[in-house]
Amino acid sequence: MGQNPDDMFGDENYPAYTIGQAAEMLGATQDFLRRLDEAKLINPHRSGGGHRRYSRYQLRLAARAREMVDQGTALEAACRIIILEDQLEEALRQNKKQ
């Protein structure tokens, strides 16, 4: 049985957005989102038909990448920085739990 819609859309990792919706929300192109996938910043869920689906968490990372690229940072460098920031944040969260 599927998830309750309130649970799905309250979950920041639920792949709720199509590539078109994600691009529109970010003010970016679909190609930009594909490039983030290629750079391994985000790994969108694939629907049964193979279409990319994005979560709110992934859109936050993509928005940060777009901001950095707009400020002149190379895409690959922006992705690496964001990945490292995300890893640091997770490590700090884990340390707080201990």
C-alpha positions in Angstrom: 0.0 0.0 0.0 1.3 3.5 -0.8 2.3 6.2 1.7 -0.2 8.7 3.1 0.1 11.9 1.1 0.7 13.9 4.3 3.6 11.7 5.1 5.0 11.9 1.5 4.9 15.6 1.2 6.1 16.2 4.7 9.2 14.1 4.0 12.0 16.3 2.5 13.4 13.2 0.8 10.2 12.2 -1.0 10.7 12.6 -4.8 7.7 14.8 -5.5 8.9 17.0 -8.3 9.4 16.4 -12.0 12.5 17.8 -13.7 10.2 20.5 -15.3 8.7 21.5 -12.0 12.2 21.5 -10.3 13.7 23.7 -13.1 10.8 26.2 -12.8 11.1 26.4 -9.1 14.8 27.0 -9.2 14.7 29.4 -12.2 17.1 27.1 -13.9 17.1 24.9 -17.0 16.5 21.2 -17.1 20.0 20.8 -18.5 21.4 22.4 -15.4 19.7 19.8 -13.3 21.0 17.0 -15.5 24.5 18.4 -15.1 24.1 18.3 -11.3 23.2 14.6 -11.7 26.3 14.0 -13.9 28.5 15.9 -11.3 27.0 13.5 -8.6 25.6 16.4 -6.5 22.1 15.0 -6.7 20.9 11.6 -7.7 17.2 12.0 -8.5 14.8 9.1 -8.1 13.7 7.5 -11.3 10.0 6.8 -11.9 8.9 3.5 -13.4 9.2 5.2 -16.8 12.7 6.4 -16.1 11.8 10.1 -15.5 13.8 12.1 -12.9 11.9 13.0 -9.7 13.4 15.4 -7.2 12.9 15.9 -3.4 12.9 19.1 -1.5 16.3 18.2 -0.1 17.7 17.8 -3.6 16.2 21.1 -4.7 17.9 22.9 -1.8 21.2 21.5 -2.9 20.5 22.5 -6.5 19.5 26.0 -5.5 22.8 26.4 -3.6 24.7 25.2 -6.7 22.8 27.6 -8.9 23.6 30.5 -6.5 27.3 29.6 -6.5 27.5 29.2 -10.3 25.7 32.5 -10.7 28.4 34.0 -8.6 31.1 32.7 -10.8 32.1 29.3 -9.2 32.7 26.5 -11.7 29.9 23.9 -11.6 32.3 21.1 -10.6 33.8 23.2 -7.8 30.4 24.3 -6.5 29.2 20.6 -6.4 32.3 19.5 -4.5 32.0 22.4 -2.0 28.3 21.6 -1.4 29.0 17.8 -1.0 31.7 18.6 1.6 29.4 21.1 3.4 26.7 18.4 3.5 29.1 15.8 4.8 30.3 18.2 7.5 26.7 19.0 8.6 25.9 15.3 8.8 29.1 14.6 10.9 28.2 17.4 13.3 24.6 16.1 13.6 26.0 12.6 14.4 28.4 14.0 17.0 25.5 15.8 18.7 23.7 12.5 19.1 26.6 10.9 20.9 
